Amino acid sequence: MNAERFEQLLDAYGASPGRWPQGERAAAEAFAAASPDAAARLEAARALDGALDAWKLDAGSAMLRERITAGAPKPRLVRSPPRRVWWAGAGLAAACAMGMVVGANAVSLGLLAAPTTADPIGAALTSSDNLSVFGTTLDLGKTS
């Protein structure tokens, strides 16, 4: 233990040896007992600890509490979204439903051509002359 490390212990943990690190406690106590300068520094740290322990913070006055409360931000009210948001959601749901209906009936509506033997990929993907989509059976007109 040296004077610099002893000072660091006092500054960090105070004058009570119970708060010092376990591994350095015995060496610090022996150093304080052997060095008059360290003993004086330990006594000054004890006086400071006593003063800090005796100091009590006064409760704030009512006027201070009112000023702090008045300066605090006001809580914001949470409002429900406007009705047009719900209409937008309903429109999106209707568009999705219409897309599924049109997609399921694309061949019968003439939007998609039925796979033919000239289209090997389309012919391989369909194994029968009929295609069932969402419970609707479509006649693909496949020729074998």
MOTA-V924421 format. One record per residue. N is the residue number from 0. RES is the residue in three letters. SS is DSSP state (H for helix, E for strand, C for the rest). OMEGA is omega in whole degrees, -180 to 180 (none if undefined). NEAR is the number of other ideal C-beta (glycine too) atoms within 12 Angstrom. Layout:
# MOTA-V924421
<<N	RES	SS	OMEGA	NEAR> <N	RES	SS	OMEGA	NEAR>>
This chain:
# MOTA-V924421
<<0	MET	C	176	25> <1	ASN	C	-175	16> <2	ALA	H	-179	21> <3	GLU	H	-180	13> <4	ARG	H	178	21> <5	PHE	H	177	33> <6	GLU	H	180	23> <7	GLN	H	178	18> <8	LEU	H	180	31> <9	LEU	H	-179	33> <10	ASP	H	-176	18> <11	ALA	H	-171	17> <12	TYR	H	-179	23> <13	GLY	C	-173	22> <14	ALA	C	-178	31> <15	SER	C	-180	21> <16	PRO	H	178	26> <17	GLY	H	180	13> <18	ARG	H	-180	18> <19	TRP	C	177	28> <20	PRO	C	-176	17> <21	GLN	H	-176	12> <22	GLY	H	-177	11> <23	GLU	H	-174	23> <24	ARG	H	-177	20> <25	ALA	H	180	15> <26	ALA	H	-180	21> <27	ALA	H	178	36> <28	GLU	H	178	22> <29	ALA	H	179	16> <30	PHE	H	179	28> <31	ALA	H	180	32> <32	ALA	H	-176	16> <33	ALA	H	-175	17> <34	SER	C	178	19> <35	PRO	H	179	13> <36	ASP	H	178	16> <37	ALA	H	179	28> <38	ALA	H	178	22> <39	ALA	H	179	18> <40	ARG	H	178	25> <41	LEU	H	179	31> <42	GLU	H	177	17> <43	ALA	H	178	20> <44	ALA	H	177	30> <45	ARG	H	179	20> <46	ALA	H	178	17> <47	LEU	H	178	19> <48	ASP	H	179	22> <49	GLY	H	179	15> <50	ALA	H	179	14> <51	LEU	H	179	15> <52	ASP	H	-178	13> <53	ALA	H	-176	10> <54	TRP	C	179	10> <55	LYS	C	178	8> <56	LEU	C	178	7> <57	ASP	C	176	7> <58	ALA	C	-180	8> <59	GLY	C	180	12> <60	SER	C	179	10> <61	ALA	H	-180	10> <62	MET	H	178	10> <63	LEU	H	178	13> <64	ARG	H	179	13> <65	GLU	H	179	12> <66	ARG	H	179	12> <67	ILE	H	180	13> <68	THR	H	-180	13> <69	ALA	H	-179	11> <70	GLY	H	-179	10> <71	ALA	C	179	10> <72	PRO	C	180	8> <73	LYS	C	179	8> <74	PRO	C	179	6> <75	ARG	C	177	6> <76	LEU	C	178	6> <77	VAL	C	-180	6> <78	ARG	C	176	8> <79	SER	C	-179	8> <80	PRO	C	180	11> <81	PRO	C	-177	10> <82	ARG	H	-178	11> <83	ARG	H	176	10> <84	VAL	H	179	13> <85	TRP	H	178	13> <86	TRP	H	179	13> <87	ALA	H	177	14> <88	GLY	H	179	15> <89	ALA	H	177	14> <90	GLY	H	178	14> <91	LEU	H	179	14> <92	ALA	H	179	14> <93	ALA	H	179	14> <94	ALA	H	178	14> <95	CYS	H	179	14> <96	ALA	H	180	15> <97	MET	H	177	14> <98	GLY	H	179	15> <99	MET	H	180	17> <100	VAL	H	-180	19> <101	VAL	H	179	20> <102	GLY	H	-180	19> <103	ALA	H	-177	22> <104	ASN	C	-174	22> <105	ALA	C	-178	21> <106	VAL	C	-178	27> <107	SER	C	178	22> <108	LEU	C	180	15> <109	GLY	C	179	12> <110	LEU	C	177	15> <111	LEU	C	177	20> <112	ALA	C	178	16> <113	ALA	C	179	26> <114	PRO	C	179	24> <115	THR	C	178	18> <116	THR	C	177	16> <117	ALA	C	179	12> <118	ASP	C	-175	17> <119	PRO	H	-179	11> <120	ILE	H	179	11> <121	GLY	H	179	20> <122	ALA	H	-180	19> <123	ALA	H	-178	12> <124	LEU	H	-180	14> <125	THR	C	-176	27> <126	SER	C	-180	13> <127	SER	C	-180	16> <128	ASP	C	-178	19> <129	ASN	E	178	17> <130	LEU	E	-180	26> <131	SER	E	179	15> <132	VAL	E	179	20> <133	PHE	C	178	15> <134	GLY	C	179	11> <135	THR	E	-180	19> <136	THR	E	180	16> <137	LEU	E	177	27> <138	ASP	E	-177	16> <139	LEU	C	178	28> <140	GLY	C	-179	20> <141	LYS	C	178	24> <142	THR	C	-177	13> <143	SER	C	none	11>>
